[in-house]
């Protein structure tokens, strides 16, 4: 049961920090600067800004997903339908106080992301 709870890839703190840091790196490269020193400063600022924020956001979404997925497994048994449903519910719960458009976007994006992770893990792991 512990393997089912900890199975999503987004639960790994190092993966979340790497993803946020790479997004911050791309943001810093995009902003750039006229000199090499300013470009390096923009890259470091981007990595330091986006890595913790994206890491905590993905961690929260992962925990919500695990709770909903395990609840669905308890109620219905194992099924391939659980990943998109649990992912959608996790995204909606994360942005529950936002507008309907943002709530739907987060629900759809997290449903697609967690479905892709679930299918990958079912096929290759």
N, C-alpha and C positions, 0 to 999 in steps of 0.2 A: 504494500500500500504506500510506503514511503516513496518508492520509485515513481508512482503515479502522481504523487503530490509535487515532487521536485522535478518532474520531467520537462517543463517548458524551458527553452533555451534562454529566455529573457530573465530567468531567476538568477543567472550567473552575474554577480556584481562586476566582474572583470569585463564581461561581454557588454554590459550596459555602459560602463565607463569608456570602453573602446569605441562603441557606436556614437556616444555623445562627443567624445574627443575628436573622432574623424569628421563629424558634422561641424564641429567648431573649427577644425583645421581648414575645411573647405570654405567656411565662412570667412576666416581670416585671410585665406589666399585670395578670395574674391574681393575683399575690401582693399587689401594691399597697402601700398604706400610708395612714395617716391624713392626712398632709400631702402637698403637691405635691412637696416636696423628697425625702421618703422614697419616693414613687412613682417619681420620676425615678431615684433611686439603685437601686431594685429593677429597673427596666428596664435600666439600664446594667450592673448586675451580671449579669443574665440574658443580655444580648447578649455580654458578655465571657466568660461561662462556656460557653455552648453553641456559639458560632460556631467556635472552634478545634477543639473536640471533634468536632462534626458534620462539619466540613470535612475533618479527617484521616480520619474513619471512611468518608465517602463517597469520598474519594480512594483509600483502600486497596481498597475494594470495586470501584471503577472499574478500577484496575490489575489486580486479579484477574480481573475480567470480560474485559478486553481480552486477557489472556493465554489464558484458556480459549476465548474466541471465535475468536482467531486460530489456536489449535491445532485447533479444530473445522473451520475453513475450510481449513486445510492438509490435514486428513485426509479430509473429506467434500465439500469444495467449498462454494459458497455456498448457503445454505438459510435458510428462515424459522424453522427449529427451533432454530438455534444460540443465539438470544437467550435463550429461557427456560432452556435447558440450561446455558449459560455463566453466566447470572445465578444460577441455583440453586446451581451449583457454587461460585461466588464467595461467596455468602452462607454456604454450609456451611463453606467453608475459613476464612472470617473468624471464625466462632464454633465452630471444631472442638473446642476444649477445654471448651465449655459442655455443659449437659445436652442430651439428645435433643430435648426440647421447644423449647428456645431455638434449637438448630441447625436444626430444621425450620422454625421461624418465620422466621428470617433467610433461609434458603434460599428459602422460598416468597415472602417479601416482595421479595427482590432479583430473583427470577425474574419476578415481575409487573412490577416497576419497570423492569427492563431490557427486557422485552418491549414495554412501552408506549413506551419511548423508541425502540426499534428500529422499531416500526410507524410511529410518528410520522415518523421520519427517512426511512423508505422511501416514505411517501406524500407528504410535503410538502417534502422537501429533495432 
